[in-house]
Amino acid sequence: MGSFKHYRDIVIVVLLLALPFFFLRSSIRRPEDTNGVDRALLHVAAPFQYFAALLARGVSGLVGDYVYLVDVKADNNRLAYENASLRGKIGDLQRTESDNRRLQRLLGLRNTISQELVSAVVVGKDTTEYFRVAHLTVDTKNAVIRPDMPVISVDGTVGTVLRVAGEKVDVQLTVDSGFGVDVMVERTGARGFVRGIGDRQKYSARVEYVQRTDNVDVGDVFVTSGVGCRFPRGIPVARVKKVERRNFGIYQAVEAEPTVDFSRLEEVLIILTDSKECESGAATSAAKKARSQR
């Protein structure tokens, strides 16, 4: 019994090894040379060959799709990185363009002011219950800067110099409760006096001494009048937000907001004027005019 199993196993192994040979032999023979055995073998092998080819194509397709998806994922990662890099470059270019426009406006403002100017960069701000102060760093060394000198930007009046320590300058903003400047309405010429409120929550000011009969509307811009020998004439200071025309009294109540956005203020110009010299010069001119009229 044991020898029978042994021979049986040998026969099965021989048949399994011989069958592929006979199938291959039948497949490679020319059709006219095949015999009945070959045709029978081909008939039996056809379904197996079909399913084997189908399985091979399926496996090949799966492998191809997997490789394709791996390549697509790599391409997507590369494109995402390039897209992010390009977005960063576009953002840098937009910021550079914005800075160039702002600096060009600042240069244009320099050309409209006859007095000597010094540029400075805003490095910080202080806010207390009553005071609004900005800290500057002056770009020009050895510039002679004194308290009360005007500070302006491309959008209008910023304030006046409060303290000077080398290249560091503290500026009292127009919204500070201690700031005040003589102004007039750009549209009608109505006169007033802008004074800061010192509100910690918002940048705001009020306009005092506006005659009740003066034509002032919401949206009007108050500009410096040139009175006081500090600010040149015509620099924007504040825009009217609210007008309350009273039925009694001499003046009307006017609320305004500064034309300068202090939350985004970066560069300013300090006007190197001396109010004492200006006042003495104005007094001298008035005296000369009086003498000439006698």
Beta strands, then each sheet from edge to edge (+ up, - down):
strand 1: 117-127
strand 2: 132-138
strand 3: 150-153
strand 4: 156-165
strand 5: 168-173
strand 6: 180-185
strand 7: 191-196
strand 8: 205-211
strand 9: 221-224
strand 10: 236-244
strand 11: 251-258
strand 12: 267-271
sheet 1: 1+ 2- 5+ 4- 3+ 12- 1+
sheet 2: 6+ 7- 8+ 11- 10+ 9- 6+
end
